[in-house]
Amino acid sequence: MSFQPEAPIPYGRQHITPADEAAVLQALHADFLTQGPRVAEFETRFAEYIGVKYAVALSNGTAALHLCAMALGVQLGQRVITTPITFAASANCVRYCGGEVHFADIDPRTGLLDLDLVRQLLEAHPKGHFHGLIPVDFAGLAVNLEKARQLADEFGLWIIEDACHAPGGFFVDSQGRERRCGSGQLAELAIFSFHPVKHIATGEGGMITTNDEQLYRHLLRLRTHGISRDEATFVNPGEGGWYMEMQELGYNYRISDLNCALGLSQLARADEGLARRRQLAAQYDDAFANLPGVTVLAPGAPGHAYHLYVIQIADRRGLYDFLKTRQIFAQVHYIPVHRMPYYEGLGWKKGDFPLAEKYYAHCLSIPMFPMLTDEEQEYVVACIKEFVEQGS
């Protein structure tokens, strides 16, 4: 193999351009480093990009999940369903509010929460037993929220769409319409993350989107200590221009103008990055189409945003270690949440969700980011093929 990478090839990597640097530098010299105009501008532009009425920018995606659970009234003893194949924050937000997390198994073809199994879980309990549903657009593949909404309406649930992996992603509904992730048409709330390996990077950052004005205004207050400066909402008469009221217990989950300046610059080329991700995915699909022993998760799925490109192989540990010797740093997404010691301490155990556990045993996320060159991708594919051929 003639090509050798000059530096390690990770599974994901941020892309910072001179325009990004100039945007942050400009913000650094502005009057406001935080609570300034770039926050509102980023919210407005992101809402336009997603196709939703309201957006609330926050310090990170986990904060976004927490405030969603708070705004929807999760409290002690309430039961919420989510997937075991996700980052732990998708479940933890329920625990932050004192709620109980329940899981349903996945569809092994997609890695997504299996909504037919969710229905079985709901039907096995009295109506009202469960209060909410948190589906995850895993790897960038959109959950069928039309089907999820039907379940939610039938059983009296709210929906938080965890769209951290899928800005720009969509699914096609029963009428042939494209439904964009986070558009607020079928879920009360949706959340996004701007961690460096995501589509849009702010360093750290998150966003909540919604079409519900009441929820939107509540989230704005929760983001800033539960404090309101809006005289129209005051419980007590205002005493002057300085007056504000803490009306409930909130948090400091604000994001800075510096983060949002970077986010605005990155958002301007979001479609370009998404197109490149889809191009890379199509090339991987072709490369692995006839490779024995390698299975691609949801190949060629329409609307896929490809935060991750996931393959499955019998000897996952062997391939992971082999790639590392070739300067390719793959990753595993995810260890099933119910197998984490904290959740095992709540009563979940090995074997509870066999499809998720089987998926975990064989999954590997290989390099997927817009700046991955064709030559680097060909090298990744060649190394995987070399490993497979050695074992055959």
Summary of the structure (lengths in Angstrom):
residues: 392
radius of gyration: 21.7
end to end distance: 19.6
largest distance: 78.7
contacts: 1346
relative contact order: 0.17
helix: 40%
strand: 17%
